[in-house]
Amino acid sequence: MHPITHAQTRPDHPAMIMAGSGETVTFGEMDAYANRFAQLLRARGLERGDHFAVLMENNVHYLQVVWGSQRAGTMMVPISTRLTAPEIAYILKDAGAKFLLTSTHYAEAIAGIRNECPDLPLLIVGGEGDEDYEAALAAQPSEPIADQAPGQYMLYSSGTTGRPKGVKPAPPEDDDILAINPLVGLAV
């Protein structure tokens, strides 16, 4: 069952419980967050099919970002946290990412990414000013965007024959976001 359905029928039920901290996010909270993230994508100029990248540790934001991207019809490019700044920059350029969402946990990599991709906007969990992800997200309404569409993921191969290759899936045949499994982007 899609998280939107759970948000409608059991909004106070836990959707996520972080094992390390015990932090809990309800389906209602996750729904509002996902809507704000989809609104943020639109506010940043991303339309259906546009790419953005995520370099982030396992935290309370990650899955909610996935669900927000699923509503905006965008192409999320998850980046391995084991890569170096030049490897990350290569993927960002190759994917045509419109921005990178990351956290202060990757401060060292961020410095290298800034050198390699000086014009790429960054949103940083724990960031400041124009790069403060939490402030940018909080400024968005929690209502769904008008043009919801299922999003997808562009994964990168390990690069055994040279540089990593982006694996771009075919666009979904169904525009009904409730017919798409938000965790894998496949029809259920």
C-alpha positions, 0 to 999 in steps of 0.5 A: 500500500502506498504511503499516501494511502496510509497518511489518509487512513492512519496519519498518526501511525509510525511510518519510520522509527530510527533505530539509533535514536528512536526518532519517529515520523508518522505517516501524516508527518511524512506526507506533509514532508514529501509534499513540501519537498515536491514543492521545494523541487518546483520552487528550485525550477525542477520539472518532471524528468529533471535530475537532482542528486542526494549524498546523505547518510542514513537519516530521517530525511532520506526516505521522505526525500524519496517520497517527495521526488516520487510526487514530483516526477523527478529523477533522483540520483543517489550517490554512494557515500564511499566516493571521493569528491572528484568521483561525485563531481563526475556523476553530478555532471554526467547526470545533469543534476540541477542541485545536490542535497547533502549534509554537513556529515560530508563537509570534506567532500563538499569542499571538493565538490564546490571546486569541481562544480562551482555553479552547482547549487547545494542544499545542506542538512545543517547548512547555513544561508541559501544552502540551509536545507531545513529552512528551504524545506520549511518555507514550502507549503505542505499541500500536494503540487498540482502536477504530481507524477511518479519519479524515478532513480538514476543509479550508477554502475560501479564503473568496471569498464572505466567511469561509472555509467548512469542507468536511466530507466524508461519513463513510467507508463502510468502517471498515477503516483498511487500505482507506483511503489515509491521505494523501487519506482515499479508498478505494484 
